[in-house]
Amino acid sequence: MRIGHSWSLLAALAAGLLLTAWIACSAADLRAGDSSPVLIGLASVIVFTDALDFWLRLYVHRRHTAAAADPVGSYRSLLSVDLAATRDGDSGAARARPYAIVASIYNLGDQLDDFMERLQPYRDHIWLVSDGSTDNTAQRLRQAGWRCLEEEVNRRKPAALRRLLATLPAHISTVMVIDPDVRICPRGEGSAVGLERAVADLQLSGAAAACPRVVIERDGFLGRFQALEYALAFVIGRRSLADFGVTSGVSIYRRDALESALARHSLSVYAEDLENAVILLRDGERIYYDGRLVVSTEGPSSLGHWFSQRVGWYFGLLRVYTQRFHELWRIGRRTPFAMYNFIVYMGVVALGLHLLRIVSAVLLLVSLAAIIDNLFVLNVLPDIRVINPVYFMAAVGSYLALAALALFVVVPKSERAYVAPIVPVYFLYVLLHIAPVTVGFANWMTLRLWGRRAFRDHYQPDEDSRSAIVDHPTARSTAVPPSRAPGFRGAARWQAPS
């Protein structure tokens, strides 16, 4: 182990010991007999549901791949399905049929040079659509020799991609959808296989889509929390779903499957990828997780941007869940674990029990205040049963053990030193999520009741934008069908994040 990694892991261990010592000191004056088993259970709701989900997903992934052939080792733990049938050995001799990498871009400005540099190795496969950019993004790309369709109207990502797909050459059978800020990690720099291999395996499998592993670029303290969050969402969450997976903002699709999904899509940017997955799975298609291919993306660098992003995510989750519940129920009936993921976990745990999670979080914060009150002998809080440090101690101790286990079971060795320092306080990050989740759900309710959101997130379009129509829960898509789209004008917590 390298010296830098050793020091980071030691720092994380020291932080955990200090946290334990701090809690132990505050516990010196505890009245354990004054605690209530009911309140302890309520305070542990978040820990219990996350731990149960963690163990269940580990177990089902093992069951899904138990019979998988593993000739050269090693890829079984990175996939949600057995792809052995698509290859003879690990030589990678089979070549991918023609494929395209597509992206919707908007006003890249100063970021354009970085964008072109990141995607330069894949330039021959790149097809872009400038989605109503008001700067010179499209012009600069075409001058540099990139294929870029220029649209005058900002339709947002799903509608823009639908128009772009209609212009691709007919021989392109596979498309990889990316966001402008991603970097496709080559083999040896994060990925276990190259993009060509991942595309070829999808083509041979006949599946509708494959979701690679998405990681957060290393940037700041907040990025460390997101790194563990994304590891849990992909390595535990998506990997457990076998071929009932959920796509992300970066995914590889069979072209006809994506065209079919976008033809029936609401074209809302909220939870757009979950909606794609629901449409495809409802049709009996297969979507799998391919953790051999890794792409990195920039996470929110400020707490405000992070909050706004999460508000949009959970608004989208509730929007898709309520609008497409019958389709989700139909998917769930196909296998027991599909029923667990799409109905029990998404519907009951993430949505139905959210009010209980709010109550649990409030109780934990009160208990934390009691710890501080005891530790510094402030004697501000009253001596009543509901205000007891035991509740926070029990929850944080249990979650610390769970996060430490996840560090060694889920996070790859090369990333552990970066993630380790925040493991002792990751539970606080989980609690912090309750705020944007609540606001996201509140936005859905206020939009339905009064036609406007309680909080304006950065996904929300201007009220006079055409996209605002499709984001309203009672709206219907009025976008131009792909067959009528014009051609190119130029050469253009564990739940998975969307």
Residue pairs with C-beta under 8 A, 6 or more apart in sequence:
4 417
5 416
5 417
8 417
8 418
8 420
8 421
9 416
9 417
9 420
11 420
11 421
12 420
12 421
12 422
12 423
12 424
15 421
15 424
15 425
16 400
16 404
16 423
16 424
19 396
19 400
19 424
19 425
20 397
22 375
23 371
23 389
23 392
23 393
23 396
23 397
25 375
26 371
26 372
26 374
26 375
26 389
27 374
27 389
27 390
27 393
28 374
29 374
30 374
30 388
30 389
30 390
31 388
32 390
34 385
34 388
35 385
35 388
35 390
35 391
36 385
36 386
39 363
39 385
39 386
39 388
39 391
40 390
40 391
40 394
42 356
42 359
42 360
42 363
43 360
43 363
43 364
43 367
43 391
43 392
43 394
43 395
44 360
44 394
44 395
44 398
45 353
45 356
45 357
45 360
46 357
46 360
46 361
46 364
46 395
46 399
46 430
46 431
47 395
47 398
47 399
47 402
47 427
49 349
49 353
50 399
50 402
50 430
50 493
50 494
51 398
51 402
53 345
53 349
53 494
54 232
54 236
54 402
54 406
54 494
56 240
56 340
57 236
57 237
57 239
57 240
57 494
58 236
58 240
58 409
60 240
60 242
60 337
61 80
61 239
61 240
64 80
64 81
64 82
64 240
64 242
65 76
65 77
65 79
65 80
65 81
65 82
67 82
68 76
68 79
68 82
68 84
69 82
69 84
70 76
70 84
71 84
71 89
71 90
72 89
72 90
74 192
75 83
75 192
75 193
75 292
76 82
78 192
78 213
78 239
78 290
78 291
78 292
79 239
79 288
79 289
79 290
79 291
79 292
80 238
80 239
80 240
80 241
80 242
80 243
80 245
80 288
80 289
80 290
81 205
81 242
81 243
81 288
81 289
83 201
83 205
83 288
86 200
86 201
86 204
86 205
87 94
87 201
87 204
92 193
92 194
92 196
92 197
92 200
94 200
94 204
95 196
95 200
96 174
96 196
96 197
96 199
96 200
96 203
97 173
97 174
97 200
97 203
98 169
98 171
98 172
98 173
98 174
99 125
99 172
99 173
99 174
99 175
99 176
99 199
99 252
100 125
100 126
100 127
100 168
100 172
100 174
100 175
100 176
101 119
101 122
101 125
101 126
101 127
101 175
101 176
101 178
102 126
102 127
102 128
102 129
102 161
102 164
102 165
102 168
102 175
102 176
102 177
102 178
103 126
103 128
103 129
103 177
103 178
103 179
103 180
104 128
104 129
104 131
104 156
104 157
104 160
104 161
104 164
105 115
105 128
105 129
105 130
105 131
105 133
105 137
105 180
106 130
106 131
106 132
106 133
106 137
106 154
107 133
107 134
107 135
107 137
108 115
108 133
108 135
108 137
108 180
109 135
109 137
111 180
111 181
112 137
112 140
112 141
115 180
115 181
116 141
116 144
116 146
118 182
118 183
118 184
119 126
119 184
121 184
121 186
122 184
122 195
123 146
126 146
126 147
127 147
127 149
127 164
127 167
127 168
127 492
128 141
128 146
128 147
128 148
128 149
128 164
128 492
129 148
129 149
129 150
129 151
129 160
129 161
129 163
129 164
129 492
130 137
130 138
130 141
130 148
130 149
130 150
130 151
130 492
131 151
131 154
131 155
131 156
131 157
131 160
132 151
132 152
132 153
132 154
132 155
133 150
138 148
138 150
138 490
138 492
141 148
141 492
142 148
142 490
142 491
142 492
145 491
146 491
146 492
147 488
147 490
147 491
147 492
148 490
148 491
148 492
149 163
149 164
149 167
149 488
149 489
149 490
149 492
150 489
150 490
150 492
151 160
151 163
153 466
154 465
154 467
155 163
155 267
155 466
155 467
155 479
156 267
156 268
156 269
156 461
156 467
157 269
157 272
158 262
158 265
158 266
158 267
158 268
158 269
158 272
159 267
159 467
159 470
159 479
161 177
161 258
161 262
162 259
162 262
162 263
162 265
162 267
162 479
162 482
162 485
163 480
163 482
163 485
163 486
164 492
165 175
165 255
165 258
165 259
165 262
165 482
166 259
166 482
166 483
166 485
167 485
167 486
167 487
167 488
167 492
168 175
168 255
172 255
173 203
173 254
173 255
173 256
174 199
174 202
174 203
174 252
174 253
174 254
174 255
175 252
175 253
175 255
175 258
176 195
176 199
176 250
176 251
176 252
176 253
177 249
177 250
177 251
177 252
177 253
177 258
178 184
178 249
178 250
178 295
179 249
179 250
179 297
181 297
181 298
182 214
182 249
182 250
182 295
182 296
182 297
183 217
183 295
183 296
183 297
184 191
184 195
184 293
184 295
185 191
185 293
185 294
185 295
185 296
186 194
186 195
187 193
187 194
190 215
190 294
190 296
191 292
191 293
191 294
192 291
192 292
192 293
193 292
193 293
195 293
197 292
198 210
198 212
198 252
198 290
198 292
198 293
199 252
201 210
201 290
202 209
202 210
202 252
202 254
202 290
203 254
205 286
205 288
206 254
206 286
207 243
207 254
207 285
207 286
207 287
207 288
208 253
208 254
208 257
208 258
208 280
208 285
208 286
208 287
209 245
209 247
209 251
209 252
209 253
209 254
209 257
209 258
209 276
209 277
209 280
209 285
209 287
209 288
210 251
210 252
210 287
210 288
210 289
210 290
210 293
211 234
211 238
211 245
211 246
211 247
211 248
211 250
211 251
211 252
211 287
211 288
211 289
211 290
212 250
212 251
212 252
212 290
212 291
212 292
212 293
212 294
212 295
213 234
213 235
213 289
213 290
213 291
213 293
213 294
213 295
214 230
214 234
214 248
214 249
214 250
214 294
214 295
214 296
214 297
214 497
215 227
215 230
215 231
215 294
215 295
215 296
215 297
215 415
216 223
216 226
216 227
216 230
216 296
216 297
216 298
216 299
217 223
217 296
217 297
217 298
217 299
218 227
218 418
219 298
219 299
219 301
220 301
221 422
222 299
222 300
222 301
222 302
222 303
222 306
223 299
223 301
224 418
224 419
224 421
224 422
225 422
225 426
225 429
226 299
226 300
226 306
227 411
227 415
227 418
227 419
228 403
228 406
228 407
228 411
228 419
228 422
228 423
228 426
229 429
229 493
229 497
230 497
231 406
231 410
231 411
231 412
231 415
231 419
232 406
232 410
232 493
232 494
233 494
233 495
233 496
233 497
234 248
234 289
234 291
234 496
235 291
235 410
235 411
236 406
236 410
236 494
237 494
237 495
237 496
238 245
238 246
238 248
238 289
238 496
239 289
239 291
240 337
240 341
241 287
241 288
241 289
241 337
241 338
241 341
242 288
242 335
242 337
243 286
243 287
243 288
244 281
244 286
244 287
244 331
244 334
244 335
244 337
244 338
244 341
244 342
245 277
245 287
245 288
245 289
246 273
246 274
246 277
246 287
246 496
246 498
247 253
247 273
247 274
247 276
247 277
247 287
248 273
248 496
248 497
248 498
249 273
249 297
249 498
250 295
250 297
251 273
252 290
257 280
257 285
258 276
259 482
260 279
260 280
260 283
261 275
261 276
261 279
261 280
262 276
262 482
263 481
263 482
264 279
265 272
265 275
265 276
265 279
265 477
266 275
266 323
266 470
266 475
266 477
267 467
267 470
267 477
267 479
268 275
268 316
268 319
268 467
268 470
268 471
269 316
269 459
269 467
269 471
270 312
270 315
270 316
270 319
270 320
270 459
270 471
271 313
271 316
271 317
271 319
271 320
271 498
272 316
272 498
273 498
274 316
274 317
274 320
274 498
275 320
275 324
277 287
278 320
278 324
278 327
278 328
278 331
279 327
280 287
281 287
281 331
281 338
282 327
282 330
282 331
299 306
300 306
300 308
300 309
305 458
306 436
307 435
307 436
307 439
308 436
308 457
308 458
308 459
309 436
309 457
309 458
310 433
310 436
310 437
310 440
311 436
311 439
311 440
311 443
311 455
311 457
312 440
312 457
312 458
312 459
312 460
313 440
313 497
313 498
314 436
314 437
314 440
314 441
315 440
315 441
315 443
315 444
315 453
315 457
316 440
316 498
317 346
317 350
317 351
317 440
317 498
318 351
318 440
318 441
318 444
319 444
319 473
321 328
321 346
321 347
321 351
322 444
322 473
323 473
325 347
328 342
328 343
328 346
328 347
329 342
329 343
331 338
331 342
332 338
332 339
332 341
332 342
332 343
333 339
345 495
346 495
350 495
351 441
354 437
354 438
354 441
357 434
358 434
358 438
361 431
361 434
363 386
363 391
364 391
364 392
364 395
364 431
365 431
366 386
366 387
366 391
367 387
367 388
367 389
367 390
367 391
367 392
367 393
368 389
368 392
369 381
369 387
370 381
370 387
370 388
370 389
370 392
371 389
371 392
371 393
372 378
373 379
373 380
373 381
374 389
381 387
395 427
396 427
399 426
399 427
399 430
400 423
400 424
400 427
403 423
403 424
403 426
403 427
404 423
407 416
407 419
407 420
407 423
408 416
411 419
422 429
430 493
433 493
439 454
439 455
440 457
442 454
442 455
443 453
443 454
443 455
443 457
444 473
446 452
446 453
446 454
447 453
447 472
447 473
448 473
448 474
451 472
453 460
460 468
460 471
461 467
461 468
461 471
462 468
469 475
469 478
470 477
470 478
470 479
